[in-house]
Amino acid sequence: MNDSQSRTPRWLYCLIFPLLLAAGCASLEGIEQVPEYTAPPAHSEIWDAIDATAAEDWHVLLNDGPTALDWRLRAIDSASDSIDFQTFLWFFDTAGAMVLDHIVRAADRGVTVRILVDDTFLVHEGELLLALAEHPNIEYRVFNPFKRRSGGFGTRQLLNLAEFRRLDHRMHNKAMVVDNQVAIVGGRNIADEYFGLDDTANFRDLELLLGGKVVQEVSVAFDNYWNDRWSFPIEMLSHKKASAEQLADARRTSDLSQHLHTEESSEDLIAKWLDAVEGADTGEAILYVDEPPKDNPKNREEAPIQVANELVSIFDGAKSEIVIVSAYLIPTPRLEGAVERALDRGVRVRILTNSIGSNNHLSAHSAYRNHIDTLLESGAELHEVRTDARDRDRYMLTPIGRKMLALHAKALIIDHDKVFVGSANLDPRSLRINTEMGFLVVSDQFNQKLRKALEDDFSAANAWRLTLQEDGSVFWVADDHTLESQPATSFMQRIEDWFFSHMPIEGEL
C-alpha cells in the first residue's frame, strides 16, 4: 500500500462500496410504446397569410440571443394545433421560465405539446416535470434516462457506473416545430446564458428559423426520436409529484422579461411573420440528422455518424474556402484528414473556437490545445474568442461591465454558396458519440449573410489570432496587445489545462 492509499479514510470506502454495488444492478431496458406522429401542417389565419406570401421554403438567421428568444416565444404564441420541442438542456431561469410559461399557456388553449429532453442535466427537476406532464395537453419524455436517479449530478453518475457505455450516448439535438409550419433548429439550449441574460457570462450562438415544406422533415426527425425505445415518459422514471404552487413558481418570470418580449395581438403576430418572410432567404435547405438508437445506445453499431459523414463530405467538396465556427474543436483523425486534404488543394481554412478563458469545458480546451501546432503548421488560420470581446454587447443585455463572452455556435461556411448551422461541434463527442442535427443551406445570398454576421467575430478586437513563430512557439495576437502564452484567467487554470492535456480522455470530449 502506497502513501496515498494509507491516507484514504475508512469512511470513504464505506461510501464508495454500496455505490459501486448499486451500480452493478440490472441495467435499464428500452420500452415499446404506441407510436405517435406529428399532425399535418395546421391552418390558421397566421399560417394562411404566410402561405399566401411565401411560395417556397424560407429561412432566417437568428444571430443574437434576445432576438432568438423573442422569435421562440412568438412561434409558441402562434401555435393553434401542436408544438414539438426537443432539447439537450432546459434550465428554469428567466429564459427557461418564459418558455415554460408560454408553452403552458399554449396547452391551456388546446395546443398539443410534446417535450423531449435529454437526461444529462435533469437532476432535481423530476417533480416539476411530473407536474408539467399532468397537463392534459402536455406529454414529457426523457431520452436515454439514468435508471438510478437519486442524489446530485456526481452521485447519479456513480450510481449508474455499470451503464456508462449506454449513458455516454446523448441526444444533443435542438429543435422546435410549431404546427408543422415553422421550426427553429440550431445550437441554443434553453437557459439564460444562451440568450444573453446571464449576469456574468453569455454565449455567442446561432439558429435558423425555417418555414415551408422542409419543416415537415424536422417533424419526421422529431417523431423518430419521440417513438424511439429510449425515449421514456417522465411518469415511468419518477413518482414524486410537485404541487401546483411549484409549477406556478417555475413559470413566474422576472421583471427582466417585460423588456425582452411583448405580448402581441393576432394582427401584430401576422405582421411580424410577414416581415420575417419578406426578408428571408429561399435557398435550398437540406436537413442532416443522426438516427436515434434502434436497439441499445451502448452498442457500437448504434454510433451516430450520419451528420459526421455529411460534414466530412462537405469539407472534401470545398473548392476555395472553409470557415469553421465550433465552440469545442477537437478534430477526429477523419476530420483532421479532411482539413489537411482541403489545405493541400489550396483551400483557405479559417477557424474560430473558444480560448482557454472563454471555454466553459476546460478539459475540451486542453484536448484542443494538443491540435494547435498541427493546424497552424498545416496552414489553417486559427482564431480564439476573447472573453472581453469589444462587441460582446451584441450577444448580451446591457450593462456589460465585466460580463464575459464565450462561443457556443456551430456553423460552417463553404465556398461562396453553402452554409451549415446546427448542433454539432467538431469534436469526438459530436462526431462519434452524441446524436446531432443541422441544416445545410445552399444559397449565395445566405452565405454572404452569415459571412457578414461572423465578420466581427473574427476581428482582432473580438478574437485572438494565433501565429506560429520560427522557433515553434505560438503567440496570441489581438488589436491592442500580443501574448506569448494562452490568455488564461488564472495561474491555476493553466495548471489544470496542462493536467487535462495529458489525460487520455480526448475520445470522450
DRENFI-41133 format. One record per atom (N, C-alpha, C, CB): residue in one letter; z, x, y. Coordinates in steps of 0.05 Angstrom, whole numbers, plus 5000, padded with zeros to 4 digits. Glycine has a CB too. Layout:
N
aZXY;...
END
This chain:
509
m500050174976;m500050005000;m500050185025;m502549815000;n498150135043;n498050295067;n499850185088;n495150315078;d500050325112;d501950245132;d501449965143;d501850435155;s498849885146;s498349625157;s499249405138;s495349595163;q498849445113;q499749255093;q502849235092;q498749325065;s504149455095;s507049455093;s508349305117;s508149735092;r506849295139;r507949155163;r507248855163;r506949285188;t505748755144;t504948475144;t507448305136;t502648425124;p508248125153;p510647965148;p510147775124;p511447795172;r512347735109;r512047575085;r511347285091;r514647585069;w512247185115;w511646915122;w508646865125;w513146835147;l507147075132;l504347045135;l502946995108;l503047295149;y503947145087;y502847095060;y503446805052;y504047285040;c505846705059;c506546435051;c504746225065;c509546375058;l503846295089;l502046115104;l499246125093;l502046185134;i498146375088;i495446405080;i494946305052;i494646695082;f496846345034;f496446265006;f495745975002;f498846334989;p497345785013;p496645505010;p494045425023;p498845325021;l493345565046;l490845515059;l488445585041;l490645665086;l488645825028;l486545915011;l486445734986;l486946205003;l488745644976;l488845474953;l487445204959;l491745424945;a488045104983;a486744854992;a483744884995;a487944755018;a482945125004;a480045175008;a478545184982;a479645445023;g480045234960;g478745244934;g478344974921;g480245424916;c479144764934;c478844494923;c475944404921;c480444284939;a475544184909;a472844084905;a471344054931;a472843814891;s468744124931;s467144114955;s466143834961;s464744304953;l465243794985;l464243534994;l461343494982;l464143505025;e460743254974;e458143194964;e456643004984;e458343054937;g454043034985;g452442855002;g452642564993;g449542945002;i451942385010;i452142095004;i449441965006;i454141965023;e449141734992;e446741574994;e447441315010;e445641504966;q445741255030;q446141015046;q443540855048;q447241085073;v443740605055;v441340445060;v439940555085;v442040145064;p437440635084;p436040755107;p435940565131;p433240835099;e436140675154;e435840535179;e433740675196;e438540515194;y432140515211;y429940635226;y429840525254;y427340585212;t428940685272;t428640605300;t426640375302;t427740845317;a427240185319;a425439955323;a422940045338;a426939735339;p420739895336;p418339965351;p418939965381;p416139755346;p417240095397;p417640105426;p418339835438;p415240225439;a420439825454;a421239575466;a419439505490;a424239595475;h419539255497;h418039165521;h420139045540;h415938945514;s419939135564;s421639035586;s420139065612;s424439185587;e421238975633;e419938995659;e419439285666;e421538855681;i421439455660;i421239745666;i418939875650;i423839885661;w419039835624;w417039975607;w414239865611;w417839955577;d414039605615;d411439495620;d410239605646;d411539185621;a411939645666;a410939755692;a409940045687;a413139755713;i411440195671;i410640475665;i408040475649;i412840625650;d407840305629;d405440295612;d402940235628;d405840095589;a403340065649;a401039995665;a400140225683;a401739755683;t401940425687;t401340655704;t400440895689;t403740715722;a401940945666;a401441185650;a399741115626;a404141325641;a397341215625;a395541155603;a395741345580;a392641155613;e397441545582;e397641745561;e400441865561;e395541975564;d400942055543;d403542185542;d404042335568;d403742385518;w406542345576;w407242485601;w409942625597;w407342285625;h410542825613;h413042975611;h413743085638;h412843195590;v416343105643;v417543205668;v419543425661;v418842975685;l419543645676;l421443855672;l424043785686;l420344125683;l426243785671;l428943755682;l430144025686;l430743565663;n429944125710;n430444415715;n433344475723;n428644505737;d434844275733;d437544335742;d439444125730;d437844345773;g441944195728;g443944025714;g444443755727;g446444165713;p445043735753;p445443475765;p443143285762;p446143515794;t440643385765;t438343215762;t438043125733;t435843365770;a438643305714;a438443235686;a440543025678;a438843485668;l442943045689;l444942845684;l444142575695;l447742935695;d443142585720;d442242335733;d440142185716;d441142395761;w438142335706;w436042215690;w437042115663;w433742405686;r438942265652;r440142175626;r441541905630;r442142385615;l443041875651;l444441625656;l442541405664;l446541665678;r440441475679;r438441275687;r436941175662;r436341405707;a436341345643;a435041265619;a436841075603;a434241505602;i439341135601;i441240965586;i441440695600;i444041095585;d441540695626;d441740445641;d439140275639;d442240495671;s436940405632;s434340265629;s434040135601;s432040445635;a435740205583;a435440115555;a435739815553;a437440255537;s434039695537;s434239405532;s434539345502;s431739265542;d433939545485;d433839495456;d435439705441;d431039495447;s434839965445;s436040175428;s436440435442;s434340215403;i438540585434;i438940855443;i439641025418;i441340875464;d438141235413;d438741425392;d439441685405;d436241465373;f441841795399;f443042015414;f443942225394;f445441925431;q442742465395;q443242685377;q444042935392;q440742735359;t446243055385;t447143295400;t448843475382;t448643215425;f449043725391;f450743925377;f453543915387;f449544205381;l453943855412;l456643865425;l456843645445;l457144145438;w459143505445;w459743295465;w462643315472;w458943015454;f463243405496;f466043405506;f466443175526;f466643685520;f468743055525;f469342825542;f470642905568;f471042625527;d469243085583;d470043165610;d468542975630;d469343465616;t468043065654;t466642895673;t463942805664;t466443035700;a462242995656;a459542925647;a459742765621;a457843175642;g461342855602;g461642705577;g462642425580;g463442855559;a464542385599;a465642125604;a463641945617;a468142145622;m461942055634;m459841895647;m457741795626;m458442055669;v456941975608;v455141895587;v456441695569;v454242145571;l458941735561;l460341545544;l460541275558;l463141655538;d461241265583;d461541005597;d458940855598;d462641055625;h456740995604;h454140865606;h453240765579;h452041045619;i453740925558;i452940835531;i454540585523;i453441065511;v457140575528;v458740345520;v457740105536;v461740395525;r457140135561;r456139915577;r453439815567;r455939995607;a451739995557;a449239915545;a449739755520;a447440165539;a451639845504;a452339705479;a453439425486;a454339865463;d455039405508;d456139155516;d454038945523;d458039195540;r451739045532;r449638845539;r447638805516;r448138945564;g448438905492;g446838845468;g445039065458;g445238605473;v445039295470;v443439515461;v444639645436;v443139735483;t442939685415;t443839825391;t443940125395;t441939745367;v446240245391;v446640525396;v447340675370;v448940565417;r445840885365;r446441065342;r446941345353;r444041065322;i449241445346;i450141715356;i450441895332;i452741695372;l449142125333;l449342335312;l450142595324;l446642355296;v452442705316;v453542945328;v454243145306;v456042885345;d453543395310;d454343605292;d457443625291;d453043875299;d458543715269;d461443715266;d462843965276;d462143675237;t461344165286;t462644415293;t464944385312;t460544605305;f464544235333;f466544215355;f468043945356;f465344275381;l467943795334;l469243535334;l472143565325;l467743335316;v473643745336;v476443785330;v478043615349;v477244085332;h479943465337;h481743285352;h480343045365;h483243445373;e477842985358;e476442765370;e476142525351;e473742855380;g477142545326;g476742345306;g477642065314;g478042415281;e479942045327;e481041785334;e479241655355;e483841805345;l478441805375;l476741695396;l474041605385;l476341895418;l472941755367;l470341685356;l470541435338;l469241925339;l472741405324;l473141165309;l473240915327;l475641185292;a474640945349;a474740725368;a471940665379;a476640795392;l470340865384;l467640825394;l465940675373;l466341085402;a466240765348;a464640655326;a465440365319;a464940825301;e467840275329;e468640005324;e467039805341;e471639975329;h465639905361;h464039725377;h461839605359;h462739875401;p461339345359;p459439215341;p456539325344;p459438925345;n455939445367;n453239535372;n452939845371;n452239435398;i455139985362;i455040275362;i455640375333;i457140395381;e453940555324;e454340695299;e454640995305;e452040655278;y456541125292;y457041405298;y457041555271;y459841445313;r455341765269;r455241925245;r455642225253;r452641895231;v456742375233;v457342655236;v455642815216;v460342715232;f454243015227;f452543175209;f454043395195;f450143285225;n453643415169;n454743635152;n457743685158;n453143895157;p459443485153;p462243505162;p463943685145;p463343225162;f466143775158;f468243915144;f469743705128;f470144065165;k470343775103;k471843585086;k474743575094;k471543665057;r475943815098;r478843825105;r478943855136;r480244065091;r480043655149;r479643625178;r482143655195;r478543355183;s484343735182;s486843765197;s486944025214;s489243755179;g488644035234;g489044275250;g486944315270;g489244505232;g487144545283;g485244625304;g482844755292;g486544815324;f481244885309;f478645005301;f479045215280;f477245125325;g480945405284;g481445625265;g482445525239;g483245825277;t484445345240;t485545235215;t483545095199;t487845045222;r481844935212;r479744795198;r477844985183;r478144615217;q477145205196;q475445405184;q476745515159;q474745625203;l479345575161;l480745695138;l480945495115;l483545775146;l481545245121;l481845045100;l479244985086;l482844785112;n476945055098;n474345005086;n472845255078;n472644835105;l474345475074;l473045735068;l471245715043;l475245945063;a472045565023;a470445554999;a467745435003;a471945394978;e467345295025;e464745165031;e463345305054;e465144875037;f463845555058;f462645705080;f459645675080;f463445995080;r458345715057;r455445715056;r454345445066;r454445765028;r455545225058;r454544965066;r455144925096;r455944735050;l457544985105;l458344925132;l457045125152;l461344935135;d455945335142;d454545525160;d451945405171;d453945785145;h450945205158;h448345075165;h449044845185;h446844965140;r448244885211;r449044695231;r446544555243;r450644825253;m446944315254;m444844175268;m445044235298;m445043865263;h443244395308;h443244485336;h441344315353;h442544775338;n440044115342;n438143945356;n439543785379;n436843745337;k438043745401;k438943575423;k436643385430;k439843745447;a437143125428;a435042935435;a436442665441;a433042905412;m435242515459;m436042245464;m433542075468;m437842225490;v433341855452;v431041675453;v431941405462;v429541665426;v430641295482;v431441035493;v429140835489;v432141055523;d429740625474;d427840405470;d425240505457;d427140265496;n425240735444;n422840855433;n420640875454;n421840685409;q421440895479;q419540915501;q419741175516;q420040685521;v422141285520;v422541545533;v424541705517;v423541505562;a424341975521;a426142155506;a426842395524;a424842255480;i429142505519;i429942755532;i430442955509;i432542725550;v429143185510;v429343395490;v429643665504;v426843395471;g431343835494;g431644105506;g434144245496;g431744075536;g435344395515;g437544565508;g440344475514;g437144825520;r440544265531;r443244185541;r444944025521;r442944015566;n447344125517;n449443965504;n450643775525;n451644145491;i452643615517;i453943435536;i456643535543;i454143145524;a456843675565;a459343785575;a458843885604;a460444025557;d460943905620;d460643965648;d459044215654;d463343995661;e459444425638;e458044675645;e455044665641;e459244895627;y454044465627;y451144445624;y449844285646;y450544305597;f451544175664;f450544015686;f451544105713;f451243725682;g452544355714;g453344475740;g455944365751;g451244435760;l457644255734;l460044125743;l462644275737;l460243855731;d462444495723;d464844645716;d465944795740;d464244845693;d468644835740;d469944965763;d469645265764;d472844885763;t468845385741;t468845675740;t466145795732;t470945775721;a464845675712;a462345795701;a460445565692;a462845985678;n457845605698;n455845395691;n453345525680;n455145225716;f451845365665;f449445465652;f446945385668;f449245345624;r445045575667;r442245505675;r440845415649;r440845765689;d439845165650;d438745055625;d436144905632;d440744865611;l434744805611;l432244665614;l431944445594;l429844865611;e430644225603;e429944005585;e427343885593;e432243785585;l426243715575;l423843555581;l424543255580;l421543625562;l423643105599;l423742815599;l420842735591;l424642695627;l420642585569;l418042515558;l417642215556;l417642655531;g415042135558;g414341855553;g411641845539;g414241705579;g411041605528;g408541575514;g408941565484;g406541795521;k406741575469;k406841545440;k408241785427;k404041525429;v408342015440;v409742245428;v412642195424;v409342495446;v413842005439;v416641935436;v417141825408;v417541725458;q415241685397;q415641575370;q415941795349;q413241395363;e414842035355;e415142265337;e418042365338;e413242495344;v419242355362;v422042425364;v423842225349;v422942445394;s423141965351;s424541765336;s424441805306;s423441485343;v422141875296;v421941935267;v423642175259;v418941995260;a423742375276;a425442615271;a428342535271;a424942835291;f429142365290;f431942265291;f432542115265;f432442095316;d430741935257;d431241775233;d431641945209;d428941585229;n430042165207;n430342345184;n433142465183;n428242575186;y434242535205;y436942645206;y439042425202;y437542795232;w438642195214;w440441975212;w440741875183;w439541735229;n438541885168;n438541785140;n439042015120;n435941655134;d439542255129;d440042475112;d442642445096;d440042745127;r442742555073;r445142535056;r447542665068;r444642655028;w447142835088;w449342985100;w450142885128;w448743275101;s449142645134;s450042505159;s451942285151;s447542385175;f454542325156;f456642155147;f457641965169;f459042325136;p457941705163;p459241525182;p462041635188;p459441245171;i462841625213;i465441735221;i467741595206;i465841705251;e467341345199;e469341195185;e470041315158;e468540905181;m468141465146;m468641585120;m470241845122;m466041635106;l470541945146;l471742205150;l474542195160;l470042375168;s475241985174;s477841965187;s478741675186;s477842065216;h481341635183;h482441365181;h484341305203;h483741325154;k484741495221;k486341435245;k484741275265;k487441705258;k486141115280;k484740955300;k485940985327;k484740655291;a484240995347;a485141025374;a485540745386;a483141185392;s487140725406;s487540475420;s485340425440;s490340465434;a485140175448;a483140105469;a483740265495;a483239805475;e486340315499;e487040475523;e486040755522;e490040475527;q486040885498;q485041155495;q482041165500;q485641265467;l480540965490;l477740965495;l477140915525;l476340745478;a478740735537;a478340685566;a478940935582;a480240465575;d480941095574;d481541345588;d479241545585;d484141475577;a478041555561;a475741745557;a473341665573;a475041745527;r473041405579;r470741305595;r471241335625;r470141015589;r473741385633;r474441395661;r473241645674;r477441385665;t471541605694;t470241825708;t471741905733;t467341755714;s471342155741;s472742255765;s471342165790;s472942565763;d472642225813;d471342165838;d468742315842;d473242235861;l468542545828;l466142705829;l463642545821;l466442955812;s464042365802;s461742225791;s460342055812;s462642045768;q461741965832;q460541805853;q458441955868;q462741695871;h458642215869;h456742385884;h454442475866;h458142625896;l454642415839;l452642515820;l450642305813;l454042615796;h451542055812;h449741845802;h450441585816;h449941815771;t448441455827;t448641195840;t447640985822;t447241195867;e449240775817;e448240555800;e445940415815;e450640355795;e443840365800;e441340265812;e440639985802;e439040455805;s439439825819;s438439565812;s435939595794;s437839395837;s435039375783;s432639375766;s430239475782;s432139105754;e430139385807;e427839465825;e427939765830;e427939305851;d430339865835;d430640155840;d429940315815;d433440215850;l430840215792;l430140365767;l427140385763;l431440225743;i425740165767;i422840165764;i421540355784;i421639875768;a422540355808;a421340535829;a421840825821;a422640475857;k424240895811;k424841175803;k423041255780;k427741195795;w422641075760;w421041145737;w418141185746;w421240935716;l417141005763;l414341035771;l413841285787;l413540795787;d415841365804;d415541615819;d415441855800;d417941655838;a417141845779;a417142065759;a414542085744;a419442025739;v413541855736;v411041855720;v408641945738;v410441565709;e408741865763;e406541945781;e406342245784;e406941815809;g408642385784;g408642675787;g408842825761;g410942755804;a408642685738;a408942805712;a406442955703;a409742595691;d406743135685;d404543275672;d403643115648;d405243565664;t401043125642;t399942965620;t398543145599;t397942765630;g399343405597;g398243575577;g399143495549;g398943865582;e397943605529;e398643545501;e401443645495;e396543655481;a403143485484;a405843565476;a406143545446;a408043385490;i406843765433;i406943785404;i409843835396;i405144015392;l410943655379;l413743675371;l414043875348;l414843405362;y415844065351;y416644245330;y419544175322;y416444555338;v420044115297;v422744035288;v423144125259;v423143735291;d425544235255;d426344315227;d427044065212;d428644505228;e426544065186;e427343855168;e430343875162;e425743855142;p431743645160;p434543645151;p434643715122;p435943375157;p436943795112;p437143875083;p436743635065;p439943995078;k435143665044;k434643445026;k436643445003;k431843465015;d437643674995;d439543694973;d442243774983;d438543894952;n442644034988;n445244134997;n444744365017;n446944244974;p445944355041;p445444565061;p446144845052;p447044495086;k447744865031;k448545135022;k446245275007;k450945125004;n444245124998;n442045244983;n440145405001;n440545024968;r439345634992;r437545805008;r434945665013;r437046064995;e433945504994;e431345364998;e431545155020;e430445254972;e433945085028;e434344885049;e434245025077;e436944735046;a433845285078;a433845425104;a431745305122;a433345725100;p432545235147;p430645105165;p428845315179;p432144945187;i426345335171;i424645545181;i422045435195;i423845735159;q421845165197;q419345055208;q419045145237;q419444745206;v421045115253;v420845195281;v420345495284;v423445115297;a421845655268;a421445945268;a418546025262;a423346075248;n417445895241;n414645955234;n412745895257;n413845785209;e413145665271;e411445585293;e411645785316;e412145305303;l414145875322;l414546065344;l413146325339;l417446095350;v413446425314;v412046675307;v409046645310;v412746765278;s407946415302;s405146365305;s404246365334;s404346105291;i405946255351;i405346255380;i405246535390;i407546095395;f407146705382;f407146985391;f404647125381;f409647125380;d403947075356;d401547215345;d398947115358;d401447175315;g398946885370;g396546775383;g396346845412;g396446485380;a398446975423;a398447045452;a396247245458;a401147145461;k394847205481;k392647385488;k393247565512;k390247225494;s394947465531;s395347615555;s398347655562;s393947485578;e400047445558;e402747475567;e404647285551;e403047405597;i407047385546;i409147235534;i411547255552;i409847325505;v412647035562;v415147035577;v417246895559;v414846885605;i419447045554;i421546945536;i424046895553;i422147145514;v425146655551;v427746585563;v429446495540;v427446365585;s431446655533;s433146595510;s436046675516;s432146735484;a437846475514;a440646535521;a441746745502;a442246275519;y441146725477;y442146915457;y439647045444;y444046775436;l439347295448;l436947445439;l437747655419;l435447575463;i437247595394;i437747785372;i435347775354;i440447725356;p433247925359;p430747895345;p431047945315;p428648075356;t430147755298;t430047805270;t427747995265;t429547535254;p427748135241;p425448315236;p422748185239;p425748435208;r422547935231;r419947795233;r419247745262;r420147525218;l421147665279;l420547625307;l420047885321;l422847475320;e421648085315;e421248345328;e418448455321;e423348545319;g417548405297;g414848485289;g412748345305;g414348445259;a413148085310;a411247925326;a411148025355;a411947625325;v413448105366;v413448215393;v412048475394;v416348245403;e412448645374;e411148915374;e408148885370;e412349085351;r407348695354;r404448645350;r403148555376;r403848445328;a404548385390;a403548295416;a403248525436;a405348075428;l405248685437;l405148915455;l402949105448;l407949065455;d402549145422;d400449325412;d397649215420;d400549365382;r397448945423;r394848825431;r394448835461;r394748535421;g396448945475;g396248955504;g397448715518;g393448985512;v398848545504;v400148305516;v402648395531;v400848095494;r402848295555;r405348345571;r407548175561;r404848295601;v409948285556;v412248135547;v414548165566;v413048235518;r415347945578;r417647945597;r419847775585;r416847835625;i422347875586;i424547735573;i426847705592;i425547905548;l428047465592;l430547405607;l432647315587;l430047195629;t434947445587;t437147365570;t439747415585;t437047525543;n441947365571;n444547405584;n445347695586;n446647245570;s446847765606;s448148025608;s450848015593;s448548115638;i452148235591;i454748235577;i456748065592;i455848525575;g456448045618;g458347885634;g457747585633;g458347975662;s455247515630;s454547225630;s454447105603;s451847195644;n454447265582;n454247155554;n456847045546;n453347385535;n456946785539;n459446655530;n460146715501;n459246365535;h458446855487;h459046945460;h458647255459;h457146805438;l460847395463;l460747685465;l459547815440;l463447805471;s460147705417;s459147815392;s456047795391;s460347675368;a454947585402;a452047555403;a450847765421;a451247275413;h452147815444;h451148025462;h451348305448;h452748035488;s453448345433;s453748605420;s451548655400;s456548625406;a450648455386;a448448485367;a445848525383;a448248235349;y445448385404;y443048425421;y442948705432;y443048225444;r445248815439;r445449085450;r444049285432;r448349165455;n444249245406;n443049435387;n439949425387;n444049375359;h438849225401;h435849205402;h434749285429;h435048915396;i436449345448;i435449405475;i433549645475;i437849465494;d434349865463;d432650105463;d429950055450;d434050335448;t429949905427;t427449855413;t425549685430;t427949705387;l426649485444;l425049305461;l423849465484;l426649075471;l425449625497;l424549775520;l422549995512;l426849905535;e423050125490;e421150335480;e418550215472;e422450485457;s418549965463;s416049835455;s414349745479;s416649595437;g415649735502;g414249655526;g414949385537;g411349665521;a416849255525;a417748995536;a419249025562;a419448835515;e419048835580;e420548835605;e422948665601;e418748735629;l425348775605;l427848645598;l429548595623;l429448815578;h430348335626;h432048255648;h434448105637;h430448065667;e436748135651;e439248015643;e440447865667;e441248215632;v441447625662;v442447455683;v444947575696;v443147175672;r445047575723;r447347655737;r449347425740;r446647765765;t451847465734;t453847255737;t454047165766;t456547345727;d453547355785;d453747295814;d450947255826;d455147525828;a449147135810;a446347095820;a446346965847;a444846925800;r444747065865;r444646965892;r443946675893;r442547125908;d442146575876;d441246305877;d442646125856;d438246295873;r444946195848;r446346035827;r447145765837;r448746185817;d447045715864;d447745455874;d445645245866;d447845465905;r443345335856;r441345145846;r442245005821;r438645285841;y444045125806;y444745025780;y447644935778;y444345245760;m449044925801;m451844825801;m452544705827;m453745055794;l454444535827;l455344395852;l456844585870;l457044155846;t456444555896;t457944705916;t460744585918;t456544705943;p462744735928;p462445015937;p462245215914;p464845095955;i460645425918;i460145615896;i462545805893;i457645765902;g463445925915;g465746105914;g465246325893;g468245955907;r467046345874;r466846545853;r465846435827;r469646675848;k464646205828;k463446085803;k461346275792;k462245815809;m461346295766;m459446485752;m457146335739;m460946655732;l454946465737;l452546355724;l452146475697;l450046385742;a451246315678;a450446415651;a447846275644;a452646365630;l446446385624;l443946265615;l444346115589;l441746485611;h443245875587;h443245725562;h440445615555;h445245495564;a438545665573;a435845555568;a434445705546;a434145585594;k432545555533;k430945665512;k428045585517;k431845575483;a426445765526;a423745705535;a421845935530;a423645615564;l419345875527;l417146075525;l414845995543;l416246115496;i413646195556;i411046155569;i409046335556;i411346215600;i406946215546;i404846375532;i402246355547;i404546265502;d401146585555;d398646595569;d398746415594;d396346525551;h396546275599;h396346115623;h396545815617;h393746165638;d396845745591;d396445465584;d398545345565;d393845425573;k400545505556;k402445405537;k405345445546;k402045535510;v407045255538;v409945265545;v411445145521;v410545095571;f413645275515;f415545165495;f418245125508;f415745345469;v419444885504;v422144835514;v423644695491;v422144655540;g425944795484;g427344665461;g430244755459;g425944725436;s431244745434;s434044815429;s434345085416;s435244605411;a432145215408;a432245455392;a432545715408;a429745475374;n434645865403;n434846135413;n433146315396;n437746225415;l432646555405;l431246755389;l433346935376;l429146925406;d434746825357;d436846975342;d436846875313;d439646935355;p438147015295;p438146935267;p439246655262;p439747135251;r441246575277;r442446315273;r440446085279;r444946275290;s438946115300;s436945905306;s434545925289;s436145935335;l433746165281;l431246205267;l431546195236;l430046475274;r434046215226;r434346215197;r436546045186;r434646495188;i438345945204;i440745805194;i441045525204;i443245965201;n441045495231;n441345225243;n438645075243;n442445255271;t438844815245;t436444655250;t435944645280;t436644365237;e433344635288;e432644645316;e430244455321;e431944925325;m429744405347;m427344245354;m426544325382;m427943945352;g424044255389;g422944305416;g420044225418;g423244605423;f418944245442;f416144165446;f414544395456;f416043935467;l412144425444;l410044595455;l408244425472;l408444745432;v408044495498;v406344345516;v403844525523;v407844265542;v401544415518;v399044555524;v397944445550;v396944525501;s398344595572;s397544505598;s397644735618;s399344275607;d395344785631;d395344985652;d397344905675;d392545025664;q397244655682;q398944555704;q401844595698;q398244265710;f402644515674;f405544535667;f406344825663;f406144375641;n404544985653;n405145275651;n405745385678;n402645425639;q404245315698;q404745415725;q407345305737;q402345345743;k407845055730;k410344925740;k412845075729;k410444635732;l412745135703;l415045285692;l415245565702;l414945285661;r412945695706;r412945965718;r414345965745;r410046065721;k413645765761;k414745745788;k417845695786;k413445525804;a418645525767;a421445455764;a423045705755;a421745235744;l421845885740;l423246115730;l422946365747;l422246175702;e421146355766;e420546595782;e422946725794;e418546515804;d424746565807;d427046685819;d429146765799;d428346485838;d429146655775;d431046735754;d430547035746;d430846565730;f428047125748;f427447395741;f427747595765;f424547415731;s428247485789;s428347655813;s430847845812;s428447485838;a430648065827;a432748265827;a435348155840;a431848505841;a435147935854;a437547815866;a439147645845;a436847645890;n437747575824;n438947395804;n439147515776;n437447145803;a437747735771;a437847855745;a437648165747;a435447745727;w438848295728;w438548585725;w435948645711;w441048705710;r434548855721;r432148955707;r433049205693;r429749015727;l432749215666;l433549445650;l431249655650;l434249365622;t431949895656;t429950115657;t430850345639;t429450215686;l428950445623;l429450665605;l428950925619;l427750635579;q430951105619;q430751365632;q429551575614;q433451455643;e428751795625;e427452005609;e429352115588;e426552235626;d431952115593;d433852215574;d434752015553;d436352325588;g433451775554;g434151565534;g436251375543;g434951695509;s437551425566;s439551235576;s438250995589;s441451385596;v439850785593;v438850535605;v440350485631;v439150295585;f438850415652;f440050345677;f439650035682;f438850505701;w441549915695;w441349635703;w440849625733;w443949475695;v438449535741;v437549545768;v437449275781;v434749685770;a438749245804;a438648995820;a437649055848;a441448865821;d437548855865;d436448895892;d438349055910;d435748635904;d440949045903;d442849165921;d444249415909;d444948975928;h444149455883;h445249695871;h444249735842;h448349685872;t444749975832;t443950045804;t446450135789;t441850265804;l446650045764;l448850125746;l447750295724;l450249865735;e449450495716;e448750675694;e450050585668;e449550955700;s451350355668;s452550235644;s452449935648;s455450335639;q453049795626;q452749495627;q454549375648;q453549385599;p453649145660;p455249015681;p457448845669;p453448845698;a459348985656;a461648845643;a463548745665;a463049035623;t465148545657;t467148435676;t469748575674;t467548145671;s470148745653;s472648895650;s472249115630;s474948705641;f474149305630;f474049525611;f474449425583;f476149735618;m476249225580;m476749115553;m474248985542;m479048915555;q472648855559;q470148735549;q468348945538;q468748585572;r468249185550;r466649405539;r467649485512;r466649645559;i470249505509;i471449585483;i470749375462;i474549615486;e471049125468;e470448915449;e467448915442;e471248635460;d465848965462;d462948965457;d462249195438;d461449005484;w463349425442;w462949655424;w463749595396;w464349915435;f466149465393;f467149395367;f465249205352;f469949275369;f464448985366;f462748795353;f460048905346;f462448545370;s459049095363;s456449215358;s456249375332;s455649385381;h458649455321;h458749605297;h459549425272;h460749835299;m459849165277;m460548985255;m457948885241;m462248745266;p457948865215;p455548775200;p455348475200;p455548885172;i455148355224;i455148055225;i452647955239;i457647965240;e450748115245;e448348035260;e446947795248;e446448265264;g446747795222;g445347575208;g446547305211;g445147645180;e449047295221;e450447035224;e450546945254;e453247055214;l449247105271;l449447045300;l446946925311;l450147305316;
END
